[in-house]
Amino acid sequence: MVRKITALLVFCLATMMTVAAPDLPEGQPNLRKGPISKIYLAEIKGNTQIQNSGKIYTARQALAFNAPDSIFITKEESHVAAVYSNGTGLYIDQNTRAEIHQFTQEPFLPARDPESDLVREPSISHTEIYIRYGVVGICTSQLVAGSSMHYVTPDARITIRGGRLTIESNATGTTIDLLEGDITIHNSSNTDLGSQLLRAGERAFVPSEQNGPSRKIAISAIPKADLKVGDDRTTLACTAKKSVTFEMIQKKSQRGLEDTSANPASTNDGSAPENATNDGAANDSNTNQEIVAKPTVPNQLPINVVISPDRLPGG
């Protein structure tokens, strides 16, 4: 009898422990909650609008603001070079609409050097950007284990594991040029067609839906003329990466539009949001920490002043 009672107690205890700690649903990452991710505008040319937290702003250089749910819309003869707080550089060409559907980060790795983000991202991140139309250039750091990065167009889904590439989306389809790195391309509307692994120096073209349901991904070498254009675009994205570092600090207070006294990186004049509160993102994030952008100050060489002898005393 004692053995039966003991066995019953062990069974009940095991059942209670199982109910108290259920497994996460399949496909949902087990992330440590981190601060709201940021994006920094390193270079602005022409007219670019940013939609953020339900408002529309005119982009200004050297601004950092909450990345989730931000939308970039560039006009004719305009472009933006920006940096995510995971160290990825993004070049947005003219006549482009880029939507940040997801960009989340875990807390930064301890004892990290902010300048090392040029080589390796500071923590696990998950990115999904939708390019509705236009052209972007991407320059990533090495993604840490567990990170994911996806760029999506109306015709394709691109899984990026690091490198330099350009993506162009228009009425005829999506063109992806890979200059360096490792990516996989999927047809967005028909998973039965499989996927294509792209190698450096190759171009993938995914026709639009107007070409019918059996659209195949075509692979070819990047034409020399386009190779130079792609290199220029991704170089601007890589250069933007060097313009800023990101650090994690203790949050002082909840703020709406930028409070310049709390963020040393800000030059916000009200034209674009910085640290704008996103209720959904804020509630899911670490409320004690926040990410701040610190523009890189270039080293200045000393100026040698030459004085004419006739101006010296006694000359």
C-alpha positions in Angstrom: 0.0 0.0 0.0 2.8 2.4 0.9 4.5 1.7 -2.4 1.3 2.5 -4.3 0.7 5.8 -2.5 4.3 6.8 -3.1 4.1 6.0 -6.8 0.8 8.0 -7.0 2.4 11.0 -5.4 5.4 10.9 -7.8 3.1 10.7 -10.8 1.0 13.7 -9.6 4.1 15.7 -8.9 5.5 15.0 -12.4 2.2 16.0 -13.9 2.1 19.3 -12.0 5.6 20.1 -13.1 4.7 19.4 -16.7 1.7 21.7 -16.6 3.7 24.5 -14.9 6.4 24.6 -17.6 4.8 23.9 -21.0 6.9 23.9 -24.2 6.7 26.9 -26.5 4.6 26.4 -29.7 6.7 25.1 -32.6 8.1 27.9 -34.7 8.2 30.5 -32.0 11.7 31.5 -30.8 12.6 31.3 -27.2 14.1 34.8 -26.9 15.3 36.7 -23.9 13.3 40.0 -24.0 15.5 42.8 -25.1 15.1 46.6 -25.6 13.4 48.1 -28.6 15.7 47.9 -31.6 16.8 51.1 -33.3 17.8 52.3 -36.8 20.2 55.2 -37.4 20.1 57.5 -40.5 23.7 57.9 -41.6 23.1 59.7 -44.9 20.1 61.4 -46.5 19.8 62.8 -50.0 16.7 64.4 -51.5 13.2 63.8 -50.1 12.5 60.8 -48.0 9.5 60.2 -45.8 9.3 57.9 -42.8 6.1 56.5 -41.3 6.5 55.7 -37.7 4.0 55.1 -34.9 1.1 56.2 -37.2 2.8 59.5 -38.1 4.7 60.7 -41.2 8.1 62.5 -40.9 10.7 64.0 -43.2 14.0 62.1 -42.8 16.9 64.0 -41.3 20.5 62.9 -41.2 22.1 61.6 -37.9 18.7 60.5 -36.3 18.1 57.3 -34.5 14.6 56.0 -33.7 12.6 52.8 -33.0 12.9 50.5 -35.9 9.7 48.3 -35.6 6.9 49.1 -38.0 8.9 51.9 -39.7 8.3 52.5 -43.4 10.8 54.4 -45.7 9.5 56.0 -48.9 12.1 57.6 -51.1 11.2 60.0 -53.9 12.9 60.7 -57.3 16.7 61.5 -57.0 16.7 60.6 -53.3 18.3 57.9 -51.2 19.0 56.8 -47.6 21.9 55.0 -46.0 20.9 53.6 -42.6 22.2 51.3 -39.9 20.3 48.8 -37.8 21.3 48.4 -34.2 22.5 44.9 -35.0 25.2 46.4 -37.2 23.6 45.8 -40.6 23.9 48.6 -43.2 21.0 49.4 -45.5 21.0 51.5 -48.7 17.6 52.5 -50.0 17.7 53.9 -53.5 15.3 56.4 -55.1 11.6 55.5 -55.7 11.7 52.7 -53.1 9.3 51.7 -50.4 10.9 49.6 -47.6 8.8 48.4 -44.7 10.3 47.0 -41.4 7.8 44.3 -40.5 10.0 42.8 -37.8 13.3 43.7 -36.2 13.9 42.4 -32.7 17.0 41.9 -30.6 18.0 40.1 -27.5 20.1 42.0 -24.9 23.6 42.7 -26.1 26.3 40.2 -25.3 28.2 41.2 -22.2 31.7 42.8 -22.3 31.4 43.5 -26.0 33.3 46.2 -27.9 30.7 48.4 -29.8 33.2 48.8 -32.7 33.2 45.0 -33.2 29.6 45.3 -34.7 31.4 45.9 -38.0 32.4 42.3 -37.9 29.9 40.5 -35.7 26.4 41.5 -34.6 26.0 42.3 -30.9 23.2 39.8 -30.1 20.7 37.4 -31.6 18.3 39.3 -33.8 15.3 38.6 -36.1 14.7 40.7 -39.1 12.0 40.8 -41.8 11.9 43.7 -44.3 9.3 44.0 -47.1 10.5 45.7 -50.3 7.2 46.7 -51.9 9.0 48.3 -54.9 12.4 49.8 -55.7 16.0 48.9 -54.9 18.0 48.3 -51.7 21.6 47.4 -51.0 22.5 45.4 -47.9 25.8 45.0 -46.0 25.7 42.7 -43.0 28.0 41.8 -40.2 28.4 38.1 -39.3 25.1 36.9 -37.8 25.4 35.1 -34.5 24.0 31.6 -34.1 20.2 31.8 -33.7 19.7 35.0 -35.7 17.5 35.2 -38.8 17.2 37.8 -41.6 14.6 37.8 -44.3 13.9 40.3 -47.1 10.6 39.8 -48.8 9.2 41.2 -52.1 5.8 40.6 -53.8 7.6 37.7 -55.8 10.4 36.4 -53.6 11.6 35.6 -50.1 15.3 36.0 -49.5 17.0 34.3 -46.5 20.3 36.1 -45.7 23.0 34.5 -43.7 25.5 37.3 -44.2 27.2 39.3 -46.9 26.6 42.0 -49.5 23.7 42.0 -52.0 21.2 44.2 -53.8 17.4 43.5 -54.3 15.3 45.2 -56.9 11.5 44.7 -57.1 9.4 46.0 -60.0 6.4 45.0 -62.1 8.4 42.4 -64.0 9.6 40.6 -60.9 12.5 40.5 -58.4 16.2 40.6 -59.2 18.8 39.7 -56.5 22.5 40.2 -57.1 24.8 38.6 -54.5 28.3 40.1 -54.3 29.5 38.4 -51.2 28.0 36.0 -48.7 25.4 33.3 -48.5 21.7 33.6 -49.3 18.7 31.4 -50.3 15.9 32.5 -52.5 12.3 31.2 -52.4 9.4 31.8 -54.7 7.0 33.7 -52.5 3.8 32.2 -53.9 4.6 28.6 -54.7 6.8 26.7 -52.2 6.5 23.5 -54.3 9.0 25.1 -56.7 11.7 24.8 -54.0 14.5 27.2 -53.3 17.8 28.3 -54.9 21.1 28.8 -53.2 22.9 31.8 -54.6 26.7 32.1 -54.9 28.8 35.2 -54.9 28.8 36.8 -58.4 25.4 35.3 -59.3 22.0 36.9 -60.1 18.6 35.4 -59.4 15.5 36.6 -61.1 12.0 35.7 -59.9 9.2 36.6 -62.4 6.1 38.3 -61.2 2.8 36.5 -60.8 1.6 37.8 -64.2 3.9 35.1 -65.7 1.6 32.3 -64.3 1.8 30.0 -61.3 4.7 27.9 -62.5 7.3 30.6 -62.1 10.9 29.4 -61.9 13.8 31.1 -60.4 16.4 31.9 -63.1 20.1 32.0 -62.1 22.8 33.7 -64.2 26.1 35.7 -63.7 25.8 39.3 -62.8 26.6 41.5 -65.9 29.7 43.5 -65.5 28.0 46.8 -65.8 25.4 45.9 -63.1 28.2 44.4 -60.9 29.7 47.9 -60.6 26.3 49.4 -59.7 25.7 46.8 -57.1 29.1 47.3 -55.6 28.5 51.1 -55.3 25.1 50.5 -53.6 26.4 48.0 -51.1 29.5 50.1 -50.4 27.3 52.9 -49.3 25.6 50.5 -46.9 28.9 49.3 -45.6 30.2 52.8 -45.2 27.1 53.7 -43.2 28.0 50.9 -40.8 31.2 52.7 -39.8 29.3 56.0 -39.0 27.8 54.9 -35.7 28.1 52.5 -32.8 25.2 51.2 -30.6 25.3 50.8 -26.8 22.9 49.6 -24.2 22.2 51.8 -21.2 19.8 51.9 -18.3 16.6 53.6 -19.3 15.9 56.8 -17.5 12.3 57.3 -18.4 9.6 56.6 -21.0 9.7 59.2 -23.7 7.7 60.1 -26.8 9.5 62.1 -29.3 13.2 62.5 -28.7 14.4 64.0 -25.4 17.8 65.2 -26.4 19.0 65.4 -22.8 18.7 61.7 -22.5 20.4 60.6 -25.7 23.8 61.9 -26.6 23.4 60.9 -30.2 20.3 62.9 -31.0 20.1 66.0 -33.3 16.4 65.6 -33.7 14.5 68.8 -34.5 11.1 67.2 -34.4 11.2 66.2 -38.1 11.6 62.5 -37.4 10.8 60.3 -34.4 13.5 59.0 -32.0 12.7 56.6 -29.2 9.0 57.0 -30.1 7.0 54.7 -27.9 5.5 51.7 -29.6 3.1 50.2 -27.1 3.4 46.7 -28.4 7.1 46.7 -28.6 7.6 48.5 -25.4 5.5 46.0 -23.4 7.5 43.1 -24.8 10.9 44.6 -24.2 13.3 44.9 -21.3 11.9 48.0 -19.5 15.2 48.7 -17.7 17.4 49.1 -20.7 17.5 50.9 -24.0 19.7 51.1 -27.1 21.4 54.4 -27.9 23.2 55.4 -31.1 26.6 57.1 -30.8 27.9 58.7 -34.1 31.5 57.9 -34.8 33.8 60.9 -34.6 36.6 60.7 -37.2 40.1 61.2 -36.0 41.3 64.7 -37.0 44.9 65.2 -38.0 46.7 68.1 -36.3 46.8 71.3 -38.4 50.3 72.6 -38.9 50.3 76.4 -39.0 53.2 77.9 -40.9 54.2 81.4 -39.8 56.2 83.6 -42.1 59.6 84.7 -40.6 58.9 88.4 -41.2 55.9 88.0 -38.7 58.1 86.7 -35.9 59.2 89.1 -33.1 62.5 90.8 -34.1 62.0 89.8 -37.7 
